[in-house]
Amino acid sequence: MNISRGQITRAFVALAALACAVFVFTARATSQDASAPPKPKLVLTWKPTVPGCDDKFLDGIENKSQSTTQAFVIINLFPDLGKLAVHIFVENPEKSKVRLEVIPEDVHVFKLSNKGIVELQRTNATKIAKSLERRQRVAAGLSGFSAGMNQTTATATSSDGTKTTVTIPNTQAQTDAINRAHENISEAQTTGYKAIAEELKRNTLEPGQTAMGRLFFPSQKSGEDLLIQIDLGAVRYEFPFRLPKK
């Protein structure tokens, strides 16, 4: 078989292009791996028989904790604002010699069932606050419309002494509805501000410092098995929970 010089040249060009593409792909993959956060080197799972693990009920809410030389962590769960609120407390021990980074994105909640493991997606507190206020404003509009149709009767007397029963708008009912709507909107705003203020924020803890806050996840049925994970430095802390049945 005769191969022309042009065919040989095109073959070399194609091989060179392929080699270049492989090099670029490998470089990108290496760059992405280098920029990715390091995975925890140690996983500590809460167990009642393990030293440093504790379980207490306060006001009917189960609090699970793990205490190590790297961190002291307390987790509890409770329904709040139509969501599952995960309350987290972290302390960097005074004897620690390093800073401890608390990052909300490093907290994960998984639902465990015979169908498999599903991660629950976190809901931002600001989104919850906006939803609360929006619902109350819609309710206020409907309440105002209903009150506007509210009427009452009154007796009118003409100049000749004739009395007539007439229907007039119930202004008192309208005023009461407007006042209630303003109160409900104000209460929703206050609740929203509190949810935002109490949401777990990113913190850098020096030895002896603490951080605490809530994170919100989709509401779950009673009896569900959940696993809470929080990465602190090179350690992953795991807390299994079973939501109490009503």
Secondary structure, DSSP 8 states (H G I E B T S, - for coil): ----HHHHHHHHHHHHHHHHHHHHHHHHHHHHHHHS----SEEEE--TTSTTEEEEEETTEEEEEEE-SS-EEEEEEEEETTEEEEEEEEE--TT--S-EEE-GGGEEEEEEETTEEEEE--B-HHHHHHHHHHHHHHHHHHHHHHHHT-EEEEEEE-TTS-EEEEEEE-HHHHHHHHHHHHHHHHHHHHHHHHHHHTB---EEE-TT-EEEEEEEEE---TT-EEEEEEEETTEEEEEEEE----
